[in-house]
Amino acid sequence: MTTPMPGREVRGSTTGRPLMAALDLFGRRWILRILWELQEAGPLGFRPLQQRCDGMSSSVLHQRLAELREARLVEQAPGTDYRLAPLARQACAALAGLSQWSESWAAELDGLDGGESTLR
């Protein structure tokens, strides 16, 4: 599976539009979790990052980190920890608005079912 990139055909779109590539990349299992953990904890080595991600398999973590490095969202100098690249920090800031919206959405849906939440 190739890393989704602007200008390339991606899952669900043949246009190569940057937004579609971003949605494809962020929709891959564990990608957002890795970004969130690096945003919250700062630079992390492989094992600490794996532990923060509920012990995901090392092969999946290696694959996702390779994709994030290729997409220039995660950086790692040889022998150092993984850290968010500037593009990833911008993405996390942009996603913060979606996160806030999702809380409003959950509250709206929660109000429709008589207050008994099945969403959390």
Biopython code that builds the backbone (N, CA, C, O; Angstrom):
import numpy as np
from Bio.PDB.StructureBuilder import StructureBuilder

atoms = [
    (1, "MET", "N", (0.851, -1.173, 0.000)),
    (1, "MET", "CA", (0.000, 0.000, 0.000)),
    (1, "MET", "C", (0.901, 1.241, 0.000)),
    (1, "MET", "O", (1.800, 1.362, 0.832)),
    (2, "THR", "N", (0.658, 2.141, -0.918)),
    (2, "THR", "CA", (1.473, 3.338, -0.995)),
    (2, "THR", "C", (0.928, 4.427, -0.087)),
    (2, "THR", "O", (-0.254, 4.444, 0.255)),
    (3, "THR", "N", (1.802, 5.322, 0.290)),
    (3, "THR", "CA", (1.413, 6.439, 1.139)),
    (3, "THR", "C", (0.591, 7.431, 0.333)),
    (3, "THR", "O", (1.022, 7.856, -0.738)),
    (4, "PRO", "N", (-0.591, 7.810, 0.826)),
    (4, "PRO", "CA", (-1.388, 8.818, 0.119)),
    (4, "PRO", "C", (-0.630, 10.143, 0.050)),
    (4, "PRO", "O", (-0.105, 10.629, 1.052)),
    (5, "MET", "N", (-0.586, 10.707, -1.140)),
    (5, "MET", "CA", (0.106, 11.976, -1.354)),
    (5, "MET", "C", (-0.700, 12.834, -2.323)),
    (5, "MET", "O", (-1.347, 12.302, -3.225)),
    (6, "PRO", "N", (-0.670, 14.159, -2.147)),
    (6, "PRO", "CA", (-1.349, 15.034, -3.106)),
    (6, "PRO", "C", (-0.822, 14.770, -4.524)),
    (6, "PRO", "O", (0.365, 14.519, -4.735)),
    (7, "GLY", "N", (-1.740, 14.837, -5.470)),
    (7, "GLY", "CA", (-1.366, 14.626, -6.862)),
    (7, "GLY", "C", (-1.446, 13.180, -7.318)),
    (7, "GLY", "O", (-1.309, 12.891, -8.507)),
    (8, "ARG", "N", (-1.665, 12.273, -6.380)),
    (8, "ARG", "CA", (-1.800, 10.855, -6.703)),
    (8, "ARG", "C", (-3.244, 10.404, -6.496)),
    (8, "ARG", "O", (-3.988, 10.980, -5.703)),
    (9, "GLU", "N", (-3.612, 9.373, -7.222)),
    (9, "GLU", "CA", (-4.902, 8.740, -6.981)),
    (9, "GLU", "C", (-4.871, 8.126, -5.584)),
    (9, "GLU", "O", (-3.894, 7.483, -5.201)),
    (10, "VAL", "N", (-5.950, 8.331, -4.826)),
    (10, "VAL", "CA", (-6.036, 7.788, -3.470)),
    (10, "VAL", "C", (-7.363, 7.071, -3.300)),
    (10, "VAL", "O", (-8.242, 7.141, -4.159)),
    (11, "ARG", "N", (-7.490, 6.382, -2.181)),
    (11, "ARG", "CA", (-8.725, 5.669, -1.881)),
    (11, "ARG", "C", (-9.905, 6.636, -1.946)),
    (11, "ARG", "O", (-9.926, 7.649, -1.247)),
    (12, "GLY", "N", (-10.874, 6.320, -2.780)),
    (12, "GLY", "CA", (-12.075, 7.126, -2.885)),
    (12, "GLY", "C", (-11.981, 8.309, -3.831)),
    (12, "GLY", "O", (-12.961, 9.038, -3.988)),
    (13, "SER", "N", (-10.820, 8.531, -4.478)),
    (13, "SER", "CA", (-10.693, 9.687, -5.357)),
    (13, "SER", "C", (-9.590, 9.466, -6.386)),
    (13, "SER", "O", (-8.499, 8.992, -6.069)),
    (14, "THR", "N", (-9.901, 9.819, -7.604)),
    (14, "THR", "CA", (-8.886, 9.737, -8.662)),
    (14, "THR", "C", (-8.311, 11.107, -8.989)),
    (14, "THR", "O", (-7.449, 11.216, -9.862)),
    (15, "THR", "N", (-8.768, 12.152, -8.311)),
    (15, "THR", "CA", (-8.396, 13.523, -8.658)),
    (15, "THR", "C", (-7.012, 13.936, -8.186)),
    (15, "THR", "O", (-6.404, 14.821, -8.789)),
    (16, "GLY", "N", (-6.501, 13.329, -7.138)),
    (16, "GLY", "CA", (-5.225, 13.756, -6.582)),
    (16, "GLY", "C", (-5.316, 15.019, -5.746)),
    (16, "GLY", "O", (-4.294, 15.616, -5.407)),
    (17, "ARG", "N", (-6.528, 15.428, -5.412)),
    (17, "ARG", "CA", (-6.689, 16.637, -4.597)),
    (17, "ARG", "C", (-6.041, 16.443, -3.232)),
    (17, "ARG", "O", (-6.167, 15.378, -2.627)),
    (18, "PRO", "N", (-5.346, 17.473, -2.747)),
    (18, "PRO", "CA", (-4.664, 17.357, -1.456)),
    (18, "PRO", "C", (-5.585, 16.948, -0.305)),
    (18, "PRO", "O", (-5.190, 16.149, 0.544)),
    (19, "LEU", "N", (-6.799, 17.483, -0.267)),
    (19, "LEU", "CA", (-7.713, 17.125, 0.820)),
    (19, "LEU", "C", (-8.032, 15.640, 0.806)),
    (19, "LEU", "O", (-8.084, 15.004, 1.859)),
    (20, "MET", "N", (-8.244, 15.086, -0.374)),
    (20, "MET", "CA", (-8.561, 13.660, -0.464)),
    (20, "MET", "C", (-7.373, 12.811, -0.020)),
    (20, "MET", "O", (-7.556, 11.782, 0.632)),
    (21, "ALA", "N", (-6.169, 13.229, -0.364)),
    (21, "ALA", "CA", (-4.977, 12.498, 0.071)),
    (21, "ALA", "C", (-4.838, 12.571, 1.592)),
    (21, "ALA", "O", (-4.508, 11.578, 2.241)),
    (22, "ALA", "N", (-5.092, 13.756, 2.154)),
    (22, "ALA", "CA", (-5.004, 13.917, 3.604)),
    (22, "ALA", "C", (-6.036, 13.049, 4.314)),
    (22, "ALA", "O", (-5.718, 12.394, 5.307)),
    (23, "LEU", "N", (-7.269, 13.041, 3.814)),
    (23, "LEU", "CA", (-8.313, 12.230, 4.439)),
    (23, "LEU", "C", (-7.987, 10.744, 4.346)),
    (23, "LEU", "O", (-8.258, 9.988, 5.279)),
    (24, "ASP", "N", (-7.408, 10.327, 3.229)),
    (24, "ASP", "CA", (-7.006, 8.928, 3.086)),
    (24, "ASP", "C", (-5.913, 8.598, 4.098)),
    (24, "ASP", "O", (-5.980, 7.572, 4.775)),
    (25, "LEU", "N", (-4.909, 9.463, 4.204)),
    (25, "LEU", "CA", (-3.818, 9.217, 5.150)),
    (25, "LEU", "C", (-4.329, 9.203, 6.588)),
    (25, "LEU", "O", (-4.023, 8.281, 7.345)),
    (26, "PHE", "N", (-5.103, 10.216, 6.969)),
    (26, "PHE", "CA", (-5.593, 10.300, 8.348)),
    (26, "PHE", "C", (-6.601, 9.206, 8.671)),
    (26, "PHE", "O", (-6.810, 8.880, 9.840)),
    (27, "GLY", "N", (-7.220, 8.641, 7.653)),
    (27, "GLY", "CA", (-8.182, 7.572, 7.863)),
    (27, "GLY", "C", (-7.551, 6.204, 8.067)),
    (27, "GLY", "O", (-8.249, 5.244, 8.395)),
    (28, "ARG", "N", (-6.251, 6.103, 7.879)),
    (28, "ARG", "CA", (-5.590, 4.817, 8.090)),
    (28, "ARG", "C", (-5.496, 4.518, 9.577)),
    (28, "ARG", "O", (-5.253, 5.398, 10.403)),
    (29, "ARG", "N", (-5.696, 3.260, 9.883)),
    (29, "ARG", "CA", (-5.691, 2.833, 11.277)),
    (29, "ARG", "C", (-4.387, 3.237, 11.956)),
    (29, "ARG", "O", (-3.300, 3.014, 11.423)),
    (30, "TRP", "N", (-4.511, 3.829, 13.130)),
    (30, "TRP", "CA", (-3.422, 4.234, 14.014)),
    (30, "TRP", "C", (-2.751, 5.552, 13.643)),
    (30, "TRP", "O", (-2.018, 6.095, 14.469)),
    (31, "ILE", "N", (-2.961, 6.090, 12.452)),
    (31, "ILE", "CA", (-2.255, 7.317, 12.064)),
    (31, "ILE", "C", (-2.570, 8.464, 13.021)),
    (31, "ILE", "O", (-1.658, 9.097, 13.553)),
    (32, "LEU", "N", (-3.857, 8.732, 13.242)),
    (32, "LEU", "CA", (-4.208, 9.842, 14.135)),
    (32, "LEU", "C", (-3.729, 9.591, 15.555)),
    (32, "LEU", "O", (-3.303, 10.520, 16.241)),
    (33, "ARG", "N", (-3.795, 8.353, 15.997)),
    (33, "ARG", "CA", (-3.330, 8.035, 17.355)),
    (33, "ARG", "C", (-1.848, 8.345, 17.504)),
    (33, "ARG", "O", (-1.434, 8.912, 18.515)),
    (34, "ILE", "N", (-1.048, 7.981, 16.512)),
    (34, "ILE", "CA", (0.392, 8.276, 16.556)),
    (34, "ILE", "C", (0.621, 9.785, 16.616)),
    (34, "ILE", "O", (1.418, 10.267, 17.420)),
    (35, "LEU", "N", (-0.080, 10.521, 15.766)),
    (35, "LEU", "CA", (0.072, 11.978, 15.776)),
    (35, "LEU", "C", (-0.342, 12.569, 17.118)),
    (35, "LEU", "O", (0.342, 13.443, 17.649)),
    (36, "TRP", "N", (-1.468, 12.093, 17.673)),
    (36, "TRP", "CA", (-1.948, 12.600, 18.966)),
    (36, "TRP", "C", (-0.920, 12.318, 20.066)),
    (36, "TRP", "O", (-0.629, 13.193, 20.881)),
    (37, "GLU", "N", (-0.379, 11.116, 20.088)),
    (37, "GLU", "CA", (0.587, 10.763, 21.138)),
    (37, "GLU", "C", (1.846, 11.603, 21.026)),
    (37, "GLU", "O", (2.373, 12.063, 22.039)),
    (38, "LEU", "N", (2.337, 11.812, 19.814)),
    (38, "LEU", "CA", (3.535, 12.641, 19.648)),
    (38, "LEU", "C", (3.238, 14.100, 19.968)),
    (38, "LEU", "O", (4.114, 14.819, 20.449)),
    (39, "GLN", "N", (2.020, 14.540, 19.707)),
    (39, "GLN", "CA", (1.650, 15.912, 20.046)),
    (39, "GLN", "C", (1.596, 16.085, 21.565)),
    (39, "GLN", "O", (2.075, 17.086, 22.096)),
    (40, "GLU", "N", (1.018, 15.117, 22.252)),
    (40, "GLU", "CA", (0.855, 15.233, 23.703)),
    (40, "GLU", "C", (2.146, 14.994, 24.469)),
    (40, "GLU", "O", (2.447, 15.714, 25.421)),
    (41, "ALA", "N", (2.908, 13.991, 24.062)),
    (41, "ALA", "CA", (4.088, 13.596, 24.826)),
    (41, "ALA", "C", (5.369, 14.250, 24.344)),
    (41, "ALA", "O", (6.362, 14.290, 25.070)),
    (42, "GLY", "N", (5.350, 14.760, 23.131)),
    (42, "GLY", "CA", (6.588, 15.258, 22.540)),
    (42, "GLY", "C", (7.367, 14.103, 21.940)),
    (42, "GLY", "O", (6.817, 13.015, 21.769)),
    (43, "PRO", "N", (8.633, 14.315, 21.618)),
    (43, "PRO", "CA", (9.421, 13.262, 20.976)),
    (43, "PRO", "C", (9.449, 11.974, 21.805)),
    (43, "PRO", "O", (9.596, 12.001, 23.026)),
    (44, "LEU", "N", (9.303, 10.855, 21.107)),
    (44, "LEU", "CA", (9.289, 9.551, 21.762)),
    (44, "LEU", "C", (10.100, 8.550, 20.957)),
    (44, "LEU", "O", (10.141, 8.612, 19.729)),
    (45, "GLY", "N", (10.746, 7.628, 21.661)),
    (45, "GLY", "CA", (11.380, 6.497, 21.014)),
    (45, "GLY", "C", (10.334, 5.498, 20.560)),
    (45, "GLY", "O", (9.153, 5.636, 20.879)),
    (46, "PHE", "N", (10.766, 4.498, 19.818)),
    (46, "PHE", "CA", (9.834, 3.523, 19.248)),
    (46, "PHE", "C", (9.043, 2.800, 20.335)),
    (46, "PHE", "O", (7.814, 2.772, 20.281)),
    (47, "ARG", "N", (9.722, 2.216, 21.319)),
    (47, "ARG", "CA", (9.017, 1.443, 22.351)),
    (47, "ARG", "C", (8.075, 2.298, 23.193)),
    (47, "ARG", "O", (6.935, 1.891, 23.418)),
    (48, "PRO", "N", (8.510, 3.480, 23.672)),
    (48, "PRO", "CA", (7.548, 4.311, 24.415)),
    (48, "PRO", "C", (6.332, 4.710, 23.581)),
    (48, "PRO", "O", (5.216, 4.765, 24.097)),
    (49, "LEU", "N", (6.545, 4.988, 22.298)),
    (49, "LEU", "CA", (5.416, 5.319, 21.423)),
    (49, "LEU", "C", (4.495, 4.119, 21.278)),
    (49, "LEU", "O", (3.274, 4.268, 21.317)),
    (50, "GLN", "N", (5.060, 2.944, 21.113)),
    (50, "GLN", "CA", (4.263, 1.722, 20.990)),
    (50, "GLN", "C", (3.437, 1.501, 22.252)),
    (50, "GLN", "O", (2.267, 1.127, 22.162)),
    (51, "GLN", "N", (4.020, 1.724, 23.418)),
    (51, "GLN", "CA", (3.293, 1.561, 24.678)),
    (51, "GLN", "C", (2.154, 2.571, 24.801)),
    (51, "GLN", "O", (1.065, 2.223, 25.259)),
    (52, "ARG", "N", (2.394, 3.805, 24.399)),
    (52, "ARG", "CA", (1.346, 4.832, 24.460)),
    (52, "ARG", "C", (0.203, 4.522, 23.501)),
    (52, "ARG", "O", (-0.925, 4.973, 23.702)),
    (53, "CYS", "N", (0.498, 3.756, 22.464)),
    (53, "CYS", "CA", (-0.522, 3.357, 21.480)),
    (53, "CYS", "C", (-1.095, 1.992, 21.833)),
    (53, "CYS", "O", (-1.405, 1.194, 20.949)),
    (54, "ASP", "N", (-1.232, 1.732, 23.110)),
    (54, "ASP", "CA", (-1.835, 0.489, 23.606)),
    (54, "ASP", "C", (-1.145, -0.754, 23.068)),
    (54, "ASP", "O", (-1.787, -1.774, 22.816)),
    (55, "GLY", "N", (0.167, -0.661, 22.894)),
    (55, "GLY", "CA", (0.930, -1.830, 22.493)),
    (55, "GLY", "C", (0.613, -2.333, 21.093)),
    (55, "GLY", "O", (0.612, -3.542, 20.863)),
    (56, "MET", "N", (0.343, -1.430, 20.151)),
    (56, "MET", "CA", (0.100, -1.880, 18.779)),
    (56, "MET", "C", (1.292, -2.689, 18.300)),
    (56, "MET", "O", (2.399, -2.521, 18.812)),
    (57, "SER", "N", (1.085, -3.550, 17.340)),
    (57, "SER", "CA", (2.171, -4.419, 16.878)),
    (57, "SER", "C", (3.313, -3.580, 16.320)),
    (57, "SER", "O", (3.096, -2.518, 15.737)),
    (58, "SER", "N", (4.530, -4.075, 16.509)),
    (58, "SER", "CA", (5.698, -3.338, 16.038)),
    (58, "SER", "C", (5.707, -3.216, 14.518)),
    (58, "SER", "O", (6.168, -2.208, 13.982)),
    (59, "SER", "N", (5.202, -4.230, 13.821)),
    (59, "SER", "CA", (5.194, -4.154, 12.353)),
    (59, "SER", "C", (4.247, -3.060, 11.862)),
    (59, "SER", "O", (4.567, -2.345, 10.913)),
    (60, "VAL", "N", (3.088, -2.926, 12.498)),
    (60, "VAL", "CA", (2.150, -1.869, 12.107)),
    (60, "VAL", "C", (2.730, -0.504, 12.449)),
    (60, "VAL", "O", (2.630, 0.426, 11.648)),
    (61, "LEU", "N", (3.329, -0.372, 13.614)),
    (61, "LEU", "CA", (3.921, 0.911, 13.989)),
    (61, "LEU", "C", (5.045, 1.283, 13.027)),
    (61, "LEU", "O", (5.135, 2.436, 12.603)),
    (62, "HIS", "N", (5.896, 0.335, 12.680)),
    (62, "HIS", "CA", (6.957, 0.613, 11.703)),
    (62, "HIS", "C", (6.367, 1.105, 10.388)),
    (62, "HIS", "O", (6.852, 2.078, 9.811)),
    (63, "GLN", "N", (5.317, 0.431, 9.912)),
    (63, "GLN", "CA", (4.687, 0.804, 8.643)),
    (63, "GLN", "C", (4.094, 2.202, 8.720)),
    (63, "GLN", "O", (4.304, 3.018, 7.823)),
    (64, "ARG", "N", (3.356, 2.483, 9.786)),
    (64, "ARG", "CA", (2.718, 3.797, 9.910)),
    (64, "ARG", "C", (3.756, 4.900, 10.056)),
    (64, "ARG", "O", (3.593, 5.977, 9.481)),
    (65, "LEU", "N", (4.811, 4.655, 10.808)),
    (65, "LEU", "CA", (5.859, 5.667, 10.941)),
    (65, "LEU", "C", (6.554, 5.908, 9.604)),
    (65, "LEU", "O", (6.906, 7.045, 9.292)),
    (66, "ALA", "N", (6.755, 4.864, 8.815)),
    (66, "ALA", "CA", (7.349, 5.030, 7.486)),
    (66, "ALA", "C", (6.437, 5.897, 6.612)),
    (66, "ALA", "O", (6.914, 6.778, 5.896)),
    (67, "GLU", "N", (5.128, 5.646, 6.674)),
    (67, "GLU", "CA", (4.189, 6.450, 5.898)),
    (67, "GLU", "C", (4.201, 7.906, 6.356)),
    (67, "GLU", "O", (4.186, 8.822, 5.534)),
    (68, "LEU", "N", (4.228, 8.113, 7.661)),
    (68, "LEU", "CA", (4.237, 9.475, 8.192)),
    (68, "LEU", "C", (5.540, 10.200, 7.871)),
    (68, "LEU", "O", (5.533, 11.409, 7.640)),
    (69, "ARG", "N", (6.649, 9.481, 7.854)),
    (69, "ARG", "CA", (7.920, 10.094, 7.448)),
    (69, "ARG", "C", (7.889, 10.453, 5.959)),
    (69, "ARG", "O", (8.321, 11.539, 5.573)),
    (70, "GLU", "N", (7.375, 9.539, 5.123)),
    (70, "GLU", "CA", (7.285, 9.811, 3.695)),
    (70, "GLU", "C", (6.385, 11.014, 3.419)),
    (70, "GLU", "O", (6.658, 11.802, 2.514)),
    (71, "ALA", "N", (5.320, 11.154, 4.196)),
    (71, "ALA", "CA", (4.391, 12.272, 4.049)),
    (71, "ALA", "C", (4.932, 13.550, 4.700)),
    (71, "ALA", "O", (4.289, 14.598, 4.640)),
    (72, "ARG", "N", (6.089, 13.463, 5.309)),
    (72, "ARG", "CA", (6.768, 14.583, 5.982)),
    (72, "ARG", "C", (5.984, 15.128, 7.170)),
    (72, "ARG", "O", (5.985, 16.329, 7.444)),
    (73, "LEU", "N", (5.308, 14.204, 7.876)),
    (73, "LEU", "CA", (4.574, 14.592, 9.076)),
    (73, "LEU", "C", (5.315, 14.202, 10.348)),
    (73, "LEU", "O", (5.083, 14.785, 11.408)),
    (74, "VAL", "N", (6.192, 13.234, 10.249)),
    (74, "VAL", "CA", (7.004, 12.799, 11.393)),
    (74, "VAL", "C", (8.464, 12.832, 10.961)),
    (74, "VAL", "O", (8.811, 12.492, 9.829)),
    (75, "GLU", "N", (9.301, 13.250, 11.894)),
    (75, "GLU", "CA", (10.738, 13.313, 11.637)),
    (75, "GLU", "C", (11.472, 12.402, 12.609)),
    (75, "GLU", "O", (11.019, 12.165, 13.728)),
    (76, "GLN", "N", (12.606, 11.901, 12.159)),
    (76, "GLN", "CA", (13.492, 11.134, 13.034)),
    (76, "GLN", "C", (14.892, 11.191, 12.455)),
    (76, "GLN", "O", (15.146, 10.726, 11.345)),
    (77, "ALA", "N", (15.779, 11.763, 13.221)),
    (77, "ALA", "CA", (17.192, 11.709, 12.845)),
    (77, "ALA", "C", (17.706, 10.343, 13.292)),
    (77, "ALA", "O", (17.205, 9.793, 14.273)),
    (78, "PRO", "N", (18.685, 9.790, 12.600)),
    (78, "PRO", "CA", (19.189, 8.460, 12.983)),
    (78, "PRO", "C", (19.531, 8.384, 14.475)),
    (78, "PRO", "O", (20.258, 9.220, 15.011)),
    (79, "GLY", "N", (18.988, 7.362, 15.119)),
    (79, "GLY", "CA", (19.269, 7.137, 16.534)),
    (79, "GLY", "C", (18.540, 8.050, 17.489)),
    (79, "GLY", "O", (18.854, 8.070, 18.679)),
    (80, "THR", "N", (17.567, 8.814, 16.998)),
    (80, "THR", "CA", (16.838, 9.728, 17.884)),
    (80, "THR", "C", (15.355, 9.366, 17.926)),
    (80, "THR", "O", (14.892, 8.464, 17.228)),
    (81, "ASP", "N", (14.637, 10.089, 18.756)),
    (81, "ASP", "CA", (13.206, 9.862, 18.923)),
    (81, "ASP", "C", (12.418, 10.378, 17.720)),
    (81, "ASP", "O", (12.908, 11.186, 16.931)),
    (82, "TYR", "N", (11.184, 9.885, 17.604)),
    (82, "TYR", "CA", (10.250, 10.379, 16.592)),
    (82, "TYR", "C", (9.612, 11.649, 17.129)),
    (82, "TYR", "O", (9.322, 11.756, 18.321)),
    (83, "ARG", "N", (9.396, 12.612, 16.237)),
    (83, "ARG", "CA", (8.741, 13.862, 16.641)),
    (83, "ARG", "C", (7.900, 14.381, 15.482)),
    (83, "ARG", "O", (8.114, 14.029, 14.322)),
    (84, "LEU", "N", (6.940, 15.228, 15.832)),
    (84, "LEU", "CA", (6.097, 15.835, 14.808)),
    (84, "LEU", "C", (6.910, 16.824, 13.989)),
    (84, "LEU", "O", (7.691, 17.607, 14.529)),
    (85, "ALA", "N", (6.718, 16.776, 12.692)),
    (85, "ALA", "CA", (7.294, 17.771, 11.794)),
    (85, "ALA", "C", (6.374, 18.996, 11.800)),
    (85, "ALA", "O", (5.225, 18.896, 12.229)),
    (86, "PRO", "N", (6.857, 20.135, 11.335)),
    (86, "PRO", "CA", (5.998, 21.327, 11.310)),
    (86, "PRO", "C", (4.661, 21.109, 10.591)),
    (86, "PRO", "O", (3.638, 21.627, 11.038)),
    (87, "LEU", "N", (4.650, 20.358, 9.494)),
    (87, "LEU", "CA", (3.389, 20.084, 8.799)),
    (87, "LEU", "C", (2.401, 19.332, 9.688)),
    (87, "LEU", "O", (1.196, 19.570, 9.613)),
    (88, "ALA", "N", (2.894, 18.440, 10.516)),
    (88, "ALA", "CA", (2.018, 17.690, 11.416)),
    (88, "ALA", "C", (1.453, 18.594, 12.501)),
    (88, "ALA", "O", (0.292, 18.455, 12.886)),
    (89, "ARG", "N", (2.266, 19.517, 12.994)),
    (89, "ARG", "CA", (1.744, 20.457, 13.995)),
    (89, "ARG", "C", (0.633, 21.309, 13.392)),
    (89, "ARG", "O", (-0.354, 21.607, 14.063)),
    (90, "GLN", "N", (0.789, 21.702, 12.127)),
    (90, "GLN", "CA", (-0.274, 22.448, 11.447)),
    (90, "GLN", "C", (-1.521, 21.576, 11.288)),
    (90, "GLN", "O", (-2.639, 22.054, 11.481)),
    (91, "ALA", "N", (-1.337, 20.315, 10.942)),
    (91, "ALA", "CA", (-2.471, 19.401, 10.782)),
    (91, "ALA", "C", (-3.204, 19.217, 12.107)),
    (91, "ALA", "O", (-4.435, 19.223, 12.140)),
    (92, "CYS", "N", (-2.465, 19.054, 13.186)),
    (92, "CYS", "CA", (-3.092, 18.873, 14.502)),
    (92, "CYS", "C", (-3.891, 20.116, 14.890)),
    (92, "CYS", "O", (-4.973, 20.010, 15.468)),
    (93, "ALA", "N", (-3.355, 21.293, 14.570)),
    (93, "ALA", "CA", (-4.085, 22.534, 14.858)),
    (93, "ALA", "C", (-5.371, 22.594, 14.033)),
    (93, "ALA", "O", (-6.417, 23.008, 14.534)),
    (94, "ALA", "N", (-5.289, 22.185, 12.781)),
    (94, "ALA", "CA", (-6.479, 22.182, 11.923)),
    (94, "ALA", "C", (-7.501, 21.168, 12.412)),
    (94, "ALA", "O", (-8.703, 21.429, 12.368)),
    (95, "LEU", "N", (-7.042, 20.030, 12.872)),
    (95, "LEU", "CA", (-7.944, 18.984, 13.353)),
    (95, "LEU", "C", (-8.583, 19.346, 14.689)),
    (95, "LEU", "O", (-9.602, 18.764, 15.062)),
    (96, "ALA", "N", (-8.005, 20.290, 15.409)),
    (96, "ALA", "CA", (-8.586, 20.709, 16.690)),
    (96, "ALA", "C", (-9.996, 21.251, 16.482)),
    (96, "ALA", "O", (-10.876, 21.013, 17.310)),
    (97, "GLY", "N", (-10.220, 21.975, 15.390)),
    (97, "GLY", "CA", (-11.563, 22.470, 15.087)),
    (97, "GLY", "C", (-12.542, 21.337, 14.840)),
    (97, "GLY", "O", (-13.687, 21.399, 15.286)),
    (98, "LEU", "N", (-12.109, 20.312, 14.141)),
    (98, "LEU", "CA", (-12.960, 19.145, 13.908)),
    (98, "LEU", "C", (-13.248, 18.425, 15.222)),
    (98, "LEU", "O", (-14.351, 17.918, 15.430)),
    (99, "SER", "N", (-12.267, 18.382, 16.095)),
    (99, "SER", "CA", (-12.458, 17.751, 17.399)),
    (99, "SER", "C", (-13.511, 18.507, 18.215)),
    (99, "SER", "O", (-14.378, 17.897, 18.840)),
    (100, "GLN", "N", (-13.424, 19.840, 18.203)),
    (100, "GLN", "CA", (-14.417, 20.645, 18.917)),
    (100, "GLN", "C", (-15.805, 20.439, 18.326)),
    (100, "GLN", "O", (-16.783, 20.299, 19.060)),
    (101, "TRP", "N", (-15.889, 20.420, 17.006)),
    (101, "TRP", "CA", (-17.170, 20.189, 16.356)),
    (101, "TRP", "C", (-17.733, 18.830, 16.758)),
    (101, "TRP", "O", (-18.930, 18.707, 17.017)),
    (102, "SER", "N", (-16.876, 17.805, 16.813)),
    (102, "SER", "CA", (-17.356, 16.459, 17.138)),
    (102, "SER", "C", (-17.939, 16.398, 18.546)),
    (102, "SER", "O", (-18.867, 15.629, 18.797)),
    (103, "GLU", "N", (-17.407, 17.197, 19.464)),
    (103, "GLU", "CA", (-17.973, 17.261, 20.820)),
    (103, "GLU", "C", (-19.386, 17.849, 20.780)),
    (103, "GLU", "O", (-20.283, 17.363, 21.469)),
    (104, "SER", "N", (-19.581, 18.893, 19.974)),
    (104, "SER", "CA", (-20.921, 19.482, 19.821)),
    (104, "SER", "C", (-21.869, 18.479, 19.183)),
    (104, "SER", "O", (-23.024, 18.358, 19.592)),
    (105, "TRP", "N", (-21.389, 17.778, 18.204)),
    (105, "TRP", "CA", (-22.185, 16.754, 17.513)),
    (105, "TRP", "C", (-22.613, 15.671, 18.495)),
    (105, "TRP", "O", (-23.777, 15.272, 18.522)),
    (106, "ALA", "N", (-21.654, 15.192, 19.314)),
    (106, "ALA", "CA", (-21.964, 14.155, 20.297)),
    (106, "ALA", "C", (-22.997, 14.654, 21.300)),
    (106, "ALA", "O", (-23.923, 13.929, 21.665)),
    (107, "ALA", "N", (-22.830, 15.910, 21.747)),
    (107, "ALA", "CA", (-23.784, 16.473, 22.705)),
    (107, "ALA", "C", (-25.174, 16.593, 22.085)),
    (107, "ALA", "O", (-26.177, 16.322, 22.745)),
    (108, "GLU", "N", (-25.231, 17.000, 20.815)),
    (108, "GLU", "CA", (-26.516, 17.103, 20.113)),
    (108, "GLU", "C", (-27.193, 15.743, 20.029)),
    (108, "GLU", "O", (-28.385, 15.619, 20.311)),
    (109, "LEU", "N", (-26.439, 14.733, 19.645)),
    (109, "LEU", "CA", (-27.001, 13.385, 19.545)),
    (109, "LEU", "C", (-27.372, 12.836, 20.913)),
    (109, "LEU", "O", (-28.363, 12.120, 21.057)),
    (110, "ASP", "N", (-26.575, 13.174, 21.912)),
    (110, "ASP", "CA", (-26.846, 12.752, 23.280)),
    (110, "ASP", "C", (-28.186, 13.314, 23.744)),
    (110, "ASP", "O", (-28.949, 12.624, 24.421)),
    (111, "GLY", "N", (-28.475, 14.568, 23.383)),
    (111, "GLY", "CA", (-29.732, 15.205, 23.759)),
    (111, "GLY", "C", (-30.928, 14.579, 23.073)),
    (111, "GLY", "O", (-32.036, 14.627, 23.606)),
    (112, "LEU", "N", (-30.732, 13.997, 21.911)),
    (112, "LEU", "CA", (-31.830, 13.394, 21.175)),
    (112, "LEU", "C", (-32.272, 12.051, 21.749)),
    (112, "LEU", "O", (-33.410, 11.631, 21.540)),
    (113, "ASP", "N", (-31.383, 11.381, 22.466)),
    (113, "ASP", "CA", (-31.747, 10.049, 22.984)),
    (113, "ASP", "C", (-32.197, 10.111, 24.451)),
    (113, "ASP", "O", (-32.167, 9.101, 25.153)),
    (114, "GLY", "N", (-32.609, 11.289, 24.906)),
    (114, "GLY", "CA", (-33.150, 11.411, 26.251)),
    (114, "GLY", "C", (-32.086, 11.486, 27.343)),
    (114, "GLY", "O", (-32.379, 11.287, 28.522)),
    (115, "GLY", "N", (-30.844, 11.776, 26.936)),
    (115, "GLY", "CA", (-29.805, 11.965, 27.923)),
    (115, "GLY", "C", (-28.998, 10.732, 28.236)),
    (115, "GLY", "O", (-27.983, 10.830, 28.926)),
    (116, "GLU", "N", (-29.404, 9.580, 27.759)),
    (116, "GLU", "CA", (-28.634, 8.366, 28.019)),
    (116, "GLU", "C", (-27.681, 8.126, 26.868)),
    (116, "GLU", "O", (-28.075, 7.678, 25.792)),
    (117, "SER", "N", (-26.431, 8.430, 27.114)),
    (117, "SER", "CA", (-25.446, 8.366, 26.047)),
    (117, "SER", "C", (-24.972, 6.951, 25.775)),
    (117, "SER", "O", (-24.640, 6.198, 26.691)),
    (118, "THR", "N", (-24.948, 6.611, 24.513)),
    (118, "THR", "CA", (-24.317, 5.367, 24.093)),
    (118, "THR", "C", (-23.067, 5.688, 23.305)),
    (118, "THR", "O", (-22.453, 4.801, 22.712)),
    (119, "LEU", "N", (-22.681, 6.978, 23.296)),
    (119, "LEU", "CA", (-21.572, 7.432, 22.472)),
    (119, "LEU", "C", (-20.241, 7.386, 23.187)),
    (119, "LEU", "O", (-19.198, 7.440, 22.534)),
    (120, "ARG", "N", (-20.238, 7.291, 24.480)),
    (120, "ARG", "CA", (-18.954, 7.364, 25.194)),
    (120, "ARG", "C", (-18.664, 6.088, 25.833)),
    (120, "ARG", "O", (-17.629, 5.945, 26.483)),
]
sb = StructureBuilder()
sb.init_structure("model")
sb.init_model(0)
sb.init_chain("A")
sb.init_seg("    ")
for serial, (resi, resn, name, xyz) in enumerate(atoms, 1):
    if name == "N":
        sb.init_residue(resn, " ", resi, " ")
    sb.init_atom(name, np.array(xyz, "f"), 0.0, 1.0, " ", f" {name:<3s}", serial, name[0])
structure = sb.get_structure()
